[in-house]
Every structure is written in C-alpha cells, then in structure tokens.
C-alpha cells in the first residue's frame, strides 16, 4: 500500500512540475530514447511480457510514450510458457520479457532472439499468501493439515511462478503430501485471484504480486535455496519489425528511471 501511495504521489508531483514550468516529462526523466525522439517516423512495438510485470509495465508505458511521442507500445501479457509458444508459432513480437530463463533459453536455442540483445533485468521472490481476512494458514507447515483443502500454484510446465512454487514445496518435503489439494492456474495472476476470492486457502505467488493486493496477506517467504533463482530476462526477437526501436526500449528498461518504477512494484534489479 505504501509503495502504491508513494508512486501516485511521485507521479502527481512530476506532472505538477511539468504543468507549472512548461517542460516535458522527458526533460525531467532524461532522454530515454534519443533515437526515437530524433526520428519523425512512428514506431509501434509489441511486447510479450510475463503476467507478473503487468502493473509495472503499464506505468513504464505512460512514462516512455510521454518522453517518446513517436513510439506506441502494445503489450501482450500471459504466462511465460504460453508467450514462448506464441512466438515459436510466428506471433509478431518485438520484445519478449520472461519470468524465467527457461522460456528465453528455449527461444535462443531456436535462433529466435536477436543476437546480443538478451539481458537480465529483474529479480523476484516466492511467497505464501492467504486471504487477508482468514488465518487458516500461518506458514508452509500448515499446508498438509486437514483444515487446508485447496492450495493454488501456477501450472509448473508453463508458468514460472508455478515451477518455483513446486520446487519450494518439493524442497520442504510437502509436494507429494499436498498434491491432491493443488489447484493449478494459467498464470500467477490467476493464483492471486483464487486467493483474493477465498476459492483457495493459500497460494504461492511472487512477492511483487502479493504486495499490490490488499486482499491477501503474506504468511511466509520461500526459504533461500528452496527454488532456482528468479530472474527476468528480456530480448529482442529476430523477426522484430523495428529492431532498433525495440533495442532502444529494452535498454531503457535497465535505466535508473525504469528500475525505480520496477522497485516501486516490488521487483529488484538483476545486477
């Protein structure tokens, strides 16, 4: 809640200054995309991004398009596995932002990434959440109790958060015990919705997703070493219609301006 309040306050102050002094947000934020700004040609970019990035990327869109009037960003959010399959099937995508190296590795092996553009952007963590108004679960140790009937995680084969969640449960010796209780979801946002609505007693989601919701509470954090490192890579696709513009936008995602936005939504820089 504090992060969202702070972000709203910063945004209000930023645009208040713009109105009062007559300068553009790009002047205050820095020239995020000099190539795009110096060109009169309109650039349309399609970005396929992991569902957990939705809120942060929506804020980045406002900032980037304001600073670069010739650029239009279109997002396609979903599970990283589903987005990977869409790209492999020929979907017109300029940039892929995955919640796990696994999906990016698969595209790289098929030579679908523009060489030299792959980069590690962000880190995250896995947390156990419950509905904010219920206390059935106080930690991982409660998941195998008879009072817990349903637990949700993302589908491990296609949803990175589900993969990390399964690894965590396996590391704690719980997966086989609770497997019959698991409700698999199409992406991490669906897991969060299941918990928010009380359809499950607990769920495993990213901390960045849990922190944006007032309807869930974090009751435990996955122990260090219980799952593979959570890293969000990004890359330009080999078939991008605007490789230069795409590379410029991807570079922007690693700048201090963009990282500050990601941090306000619960992410950490990869480096």
C-alpha positions in Angstrom: 0.0 0.0 0.0 2.8 2.4 0.9 4.6 1.7 -2.4 1.4 2.5 -4.4 0.8 5.6 -2.4 4.4 6.8 -2.9 4.2 6.1 -6.6 1.0 8.0 -7.0 2.5 10.9 -5.1 5.6 10.9 -7.2 3.5 10.8 -10.4 1.3 13.7 -9.2 4.4 15.8 -8.3 6.1 15.0 -11.6 3.2 16.2 -13.7 2.5 19.1 -11.4 6.0 20.3 -12.1 5.5 19.8 -15.8 2.4 21.9 -15.8 3.9 24.7 -13.7 7.3 25.1 -15.5 6.2 24.2 -19.1 8.8 21.4 -19.6 8.1 17.9 -20.8 8.4 14.7 -18.7 11.3 13.7 -20.9 13.2 16.7 -19.6 12.7 15.6 -16.1 13.2 11.9 -16.7 16.1 12.2 -19.0 16.2 11.3 -22.7 15.1 7.7 -22.5 15.2 7.1 -26.3 17.3 9.5 -28.3 17.0 7.5 -31.5 13.2 7.5 -31.3 13.0 11.2 -30.3 15.2 12.3 -33.2 13.2 10.4 -35.8 9.9 11.6 -37.3 9.0 8.0 -38.1 6.3 6.4 -36.0 7.4 3.3 -34.2 5.0 0.6 -33.0 6.4 -2.1 -30.6 4.7 -5.2 -29.4 6.0 -6.6 -26.1 5.1 -10.0 -24.9 5.6 -9.9 -21.1 5.1 -12.2 -18.1 1.8 -11.5 -16.3 3.6 -10.5 -13.1 5.0 -7.5 -14.9 1.7 -6.0 -15.9 1.4 -3.2 -13.4 5.0 -2.0 -13.6 5.0 -2.2 -17.4 1.8 -0.2 -17.6 3.4 2.6 -15.6 6.5 2.4 -17.8 4.3 2.7 -20.9 3.0 6.1 -19.6 6.5 7.4 -18.9 8.1 6.1 -22.1 5.4 7.2 -24.6 5.3 10.6 -23.0 9.0 11.0 -23.4 8.9 9.5 -26.9 5.8 10.7 -28.8 6.6 8.7 -31.9 6.6 5.4 -30.1 3.5 3.3 -29.4 3.8 0.3 -27.1 1.4 -2.6 -27.2 1.5 -5.3 -24.5 0.6 -9.0 -24.6 0.6 -10.4 -21.0 0.4 -14.0 -20.1 2.3 -16.9 -18.7 5.9 -17.1 -20.0 5.3 -20.6 -21.4 2.3 -19.5 -23.3 4.1 -16.5 -24.7 7.0 -18.6 -25.7 4.7 -20.9 -27.7 3.1 -18.0 -29.4 6.5 -16.7 -30.5 7.5 -20.1 -31.7 4.3 -20.2 -33.8 5.1 -17.0 -35.5 3.3 -14.3 -33.4 4.6 -10.8 -34.4 6.5 -9.8 -31.3 9.3 -7.3 -31.0 10.4 -7.9 -27.4 10.0 -10.9 -25.0 10.1 -10.4 -21.2 10.1 -13.7 -19.4 9.7 -14.5 -15.7 12.2 -17.3 -16.1 15.4 -18.1 -18.1 13.8 -21.4 -19.2 11.5 -19.9 -21.8 14.1 -17.5 -23.1 16.7 -20.3 -23.3 14.2 -22.3 -25.5 13.8 -19.4 -27.9 17.5 -18.8 -28.0 18.2 -22.4 -28.9 15.9 -22.0 -31.9 17.7 -18.8 -33.0 14.6 -16.7 -32.4 16.4 -14.0 -30.4 18.3 -11.1 -32.0 21.9 -11.7 -31.2 23.5 -9.6 -28.5 20.2 -8.2 -27.1 19.4 -10.7 -24.3 19.8 -9.2 -20.9 18.9 -10.0 -17.3 16.6 -7.3 -15.9 14.9 -8.2 -12.6 14.7 -10.5 -9.6 11.8 -11.5 -7.5 10.8 -13.9 -4.7 8.1 -16.5 -4.0 5.8 -16.0 -1.1 2.9 -18.0 0.5 -0.3 -15.9 0.7 -3.7 -16.3 2.3 -6.9 -14.3 2.2 -6.3 -11.1 4.3 -9.4 -11.9 6.5 -8.6 -15.6 7.2 -5.9 -17.2 9.3 -6.2 -20.9 8.3 -2.6 -21.0 7.2 0.2 -19.3 9.1 3.2 -20.9 7.3 4.3 -23.8 5.0 4.0 -26.2 7.8 0.2 -25.8 7.9 -0.4 -26.8 4.2 -0.6 -30.6 4.9 -3.2 -30.1 7.7 -6.7 -31.4 7.2 -8.0 -27.8 7.7 -6.4 -26.8 4.4 -8.4 -28.1 1.5 -7.1 -26.1 -1.5 -3.8 -24.6 -2.4 -3.1 -22.9 -5.7 0.1 -22.6 -7.8 0.7 -21.8 -11.4 0.9 -24.7 -13.9 4.6 -25.7 -13.4 5.3 -26.6 -17.1 4.2 -23.2 -18.4 4.1 -20.8 -15.5 7.5 -19.9 -14.0 5.9 -19.0 -10.6 4.4 -22.5 -10.6 7.7 -24.0 -11.4 9.3 -22.1 -8.5 6.4 -23.0 -6.2 6.6 -26.7 -7.0 10.4 -26.6 -6.3 9.7 -24.9 -3.0 7.2 -27.5 -1.9 9.5 -30.3 -3.0 12.4 -28.8 -1.1 10.3 -28.6 2.0 9.1 -32.2 1.6 5.5 -31.2 1.1 4.7 -31.6 -2.6 3.7 -35.2 -2.5 1.6 -34.6 0.6 -0.3 -31.6 -0.7 -0.5 -32.5 -4.4 -4.1 -33.6 -4.2 -5.1 -30.2 -2.8 -3.4 -28.2 -5.6 -5.5 -26.1 -7.9 -3.3 -25.2 -10.9 -3.7 -21.8 -12.6 -2.9 -20.5 -16.0 -0.7 -17.7 -14.7 0.4 -16.1 -11.4 -2.4 -13.5 -11.5 -5.0 -16.2 -11.6 -3.4 -17.8 -8.4 -3.7 -14.4 -6.8 -7.3 -14.1 -7.8 -8.1 -17.5 -6.4 -6.7 -16.4 -3.0 -8.3 -13.0 -3.0 -11.7 -14.5 -3.6 -11.3 -17.2 -1.0 -11.6 -20.0 -3.5 -8.4 -21.5 -2.0 -6.9 -21.2 1.4 -3.4 -20.4 0.2 -1.4 -19.8 -2.9 2.2 -19.3 -4.0 2.8 -16.1 -5.9 5.6 -13.6 -6.5 6.1 -11.0 -3.7 5.6 -8.3 -6.3 2.1 -9.6 -6.9 1.3 -10.1 -3.2 2.4 -6.5 -2.3 -0.1 -5.0 -4.8 -3.1 -6.6 -3.3 -4.9 -5.5 -0.2 -7.0 -8.7 -0.2 -4.1 -11.1 0.6 -1.5 -11.4 3.4 2.0 -12.8 3.1 2.4 -15.5 5.8 5.8 -17.0 4.7 8.6 -16.4 2.2 10.2 -19.4 0.4 13.4 -20.2 2.1 16.7 -19.4 0.4 17.8 -22.2 -1.8 14.4 -23.8 -2.0 14.0 -22.9 -5.7 16.0 -21.8 -8.6 17.0 -18.1 -8.7 14.1 -16.0 -10.0 15.5 -13.9 -12.9 13.5 -12.0 -15.5 15.4 -11.9 -18.9 14.5 -9.7 -21.8 15.4 -9.9 -25.5 14.6 -8.5 -28.9 13.1 -11.1 -31.3 15.0 -11.9 -34.5 11.8 -11.2 -36.6 11.1 -7.8 -34.9 9.7 -5.3 -37.4 11.5 -2.5 -35.5 14.8 -4.0 -34.1 16.4 -0.6 -33.5 13.4 0.8 -31.7 12.9 -2.4 -29.8 16.6 -2.5 -28.6 16.3 1.2 -27.5 13.2 0.4 -25.4 14.9 -2.7 -23.9 17.9 -0.6 -23.0 15.5 1.9 -21.3 14.2 -0.9 -19.0 17.6 -1.2 -17.5 18.0 2.6 -16.7 17.6 4.1 -13.3 14.2 5.6 -14.3 12.7 2.2 -15.2 14.3 0.4 -12.3 12.8 2.9 -9.9 9.4 2.0 -11.3 10.0 -1.7 -11.0 11.2 -1.3 -7.4 8.0 0.5 -6.5 6.1 -2.6 -7.7 8.2 -5.0 -5.6 10.9 -6.1 -8.1 14.7 -5.9 -7.6 17.3 -5.2 -10.3 19.1 -8.3 -11.5 22.5 -6.8 -11.2 
